[in-house]
Amino acid sequence: MKHGWIRIVLPAVLVSTVFPAFFIAQIAQTAQTEQAIGPYARIAIMRALDGHTVDLEAGYIRHLEWHREAKDTFRWYSYTVWASTERQRWIIYATFGHTAASLSNPISPAEDERDNLLNVLPHAQFLGNGVYEFLSGLSRGNGVPTPTLRAEYTTVELNQGAGKAFEVALAAEQSKLQGETLWYRMVVGGNTPSYVRLRPRATLAAILDEYADQALPDKVSGLISKMTVETLNLRPNMLVNVTPETAR
């Protein structure tokens, strides 16, 4: 009877100690994942050389396959510029949610460059490559875009010295944001102060229906030297570690 009592109670003790430990481990893992989302993004753009559109897309797809085979952990997004006066059909590629350390340590940079030179560079002109900092106080979202099939992409260049006033004005309107709205400030890679706003949306109709909401506060109009609003199409065949969200 004594040994039978032990056989019954011992599993209960194990259940009471092991399961909490399991849940604690899961919570810790979730916390680590959340902490791993850093504020930095790399956003770059390229266009096909004349007559090389098909070759560029095929070569870029091959290059992304190299990233997969190399077990790259970065999440690579790729968009085609759809509505634009200057950049129609250009490709914007980006990776989001990095700490400074992670962004500074890409996988196998020498091999990456070698494959890039082989598959992409013969067919493309690179026209921008910047590091941006996500501004949570101006945004709605965590800085890593939902991979919807469409997105509104706004670039803003300010007059010199206007950055602080611009951010204060947008922060005052942050509570009014209705959908995912992500603001990034350029850190290196171009003229500053410059900003990018990304608003992922499932459909073009959603972007058009929210047209009035895209307007910036009137008080910032005098701070802006140039502003461009474009529409992007996500390229499902040009993603790494990103699963596109289908329209509902």
N, C-alpha and C positions, 0 to 999 in steps of 0.2 A: 504493500500500500504506500509505503514511504517513497519507493522509487517511482511508482505510478504518479504520485503527486508532483514529483520533480519533472517528469516528462510532460505534464500538462502545463505547469507554471512557467517552465523555462522558455518555451516558444513565446508566451505572452510577454515575458521580459524582453526577449529579443525584438518582438514587434514594437514595444514601447520605446526601445532605444535606437533601433536601426532605422525605422521609418522617419522619425523626426530628423535623424542625421541625413537621411536621403533628401528630405524636403529642404533642409538647411543648405545642403550642397547645391540643390537646384536653384534656390534663391540667390546663393552666392554667385553661381554661374551666370544667372540673369543679370545680376548687378555688374559683373565684370563685362558682360556684353554691352550693357548700357554705357558703362564708363569708357568702353573702347571707341564710342562714337565721338570723334574729335571735331573741332570747329573748321578744319581746313578742307578745301576742295581744289582740285586742279581742273581747269576748264580750258580746252584748246579747240582750235578750228582749222580745218584744211579744206581745200577745194581741188577738184580734178583739173589737171592740165587739159588744154583743149584737145578733144578727141580721146581722152583717157578715162572717161567716166566709168565705163564698164570694167576696165582693167583696175582702176583704183578700188572699186567696191570689192572685186574679187580678191585683190591683193590684201586689202584691209581685213577681209573675212579670214584669209589664211593667217594673217598676223595675229588676230584674236585667238585663233586656234592654238598658236604658239603659247599664248598666255595660259590657256586652259591646260595644255600639256605640261607646262612648267609649274602647275599648281599655284598660280598667282591667286592670292586671297583678296586682291582689290576688286571692288565692284565697278565694272566699267559700263558706263552708259554711252549710247551713241544716238544722235538725232540727225535728221536731215532738215535743213532750214526750208520750210514750205512757203511761207508768205514773207517776202522781203523785197525791198527795192534794190539791194546790192548783193545779197548773199544767198539768193535762191539756189537750192540744191547743194549748198556747201554742207559739210559734215562737222557737227560739233560733238566732240567726245570728252567725257568727263568722269571723274571719280570723286566721291563725296565722303564726308564723315571721318576724316583722318586727324590724328594727332600730328604734331610737327615731326615726331620721331618716325611714325609709320610712313608719312609722305616722303620722308628723307631716305627711306630704305625700300625702294621698289625691288622686285624680284629680278635677279640676274641682269643688271642693267646693260652689261656688255653684249650678252646674247640677245637681249631685247632690241638693242640698237642694230645689231647685225641683221636680225630678221626684218626689222623695219626698213633698213636700207635695201634689202632684197625685194620685199613685197610691196612696200608703200611708196617710198620716196621717188622711184622712177615715174610715178603717175600723179604726184600731188605737189601742191604748193602749200606750205604751212604758213598760216596767216595770224597766228596768235596762240599764246600759251601762257596762262597766268595762274598764280596761286591766289585764292580768295578765302576770306574768313567769313564764316556764317554769323549773322547778326540775329541772335534769338530774340532780342528785345524789340526788333522791328517785324518779326515774322510770326507765322502760324505754321508750325511743323518743327521737325527736329534737325533739319539741315540735310537729310538724305531724302531726295525726292521720291515720292511714290512713282513707280515706273508705268505711268499711264501712257496711252497711245498718242496723246497730244500734250502740248505744253505751250504756254505763252512765255516768251523770253524777252525781257526788257533790259536794255543797257542804258545807263545814265552816266554822263560825264558832267562834273560840276566845275564851277569856277574855283580858282585857287582859294583855299581857306574856307570854303563853304561846307566842308564835310560835317563838322560838329553840328551846325545849325540844321543841316539836312536830316541827320540822324535823330536829333531831338524832335523835329517836326513829325517824322514818321513814327517814332516811338509813341507820340501822343495819340496817334490814330490806330495803334496796333490792336486795341481791343475791338475795333470795328471790323476786323478782317473776318470774312465768312468762310473762306476755303483755304486750302493749303497755299501759303504764300511765303516764299523763301527769299530772303535778302542776303546778298554776299558783298563784302567790300574787297576790292582788289588790294592785295598786299604787295605783290611784285608781278611784273610782266607787262606794264603799259602805263599810260597816262593816269595820274592820280590827282584828285580823288575820283574814282570810278566805282560804279556799283552794278550788280546784276540782280535782277529779280526773276525768279522762276516760279511759275504757277502751273503745276501739273493738272491736267484735266483729261477726262475720259474721251471727250469728243470735241470736235470743232464747234458744235452747237453750244456746248457748255461754255467755251471761251467767248463766243459771240453773245450769249445770253448775259454774261457778266461784263460786257464791254464797259458799261458805266462805272463798274466797281474798280476798273484798272486805273482810273485817274488818280494822280498824286494830289496831295493837299495843295490848295492854291498858294499857300505861303511859301512853297519851295520853288515856284516857277522862276523866280528871279535868281535862284541859285544854280540853275541848270544851263550848261552851255550846249549840250546835245543829248537827245533822248531818242531811242529807237525801240519800237515794239515789233516783234516778229513772232511767227508761229512755227513751232517745231513738230516734226513727226518722229516718234520713237522708232528705231529700227530693231525689231525683234531678233533678226539674224546677226546683229552686231552688238551683242551684249555678253558680258562675262560676269558670272555670279549674280546676275540680275534676272528675275522672272517677270516678264511684262504682265501688267494687270489688264485683263480684258474688259472691254466696255460692257456695262450692265444694261 
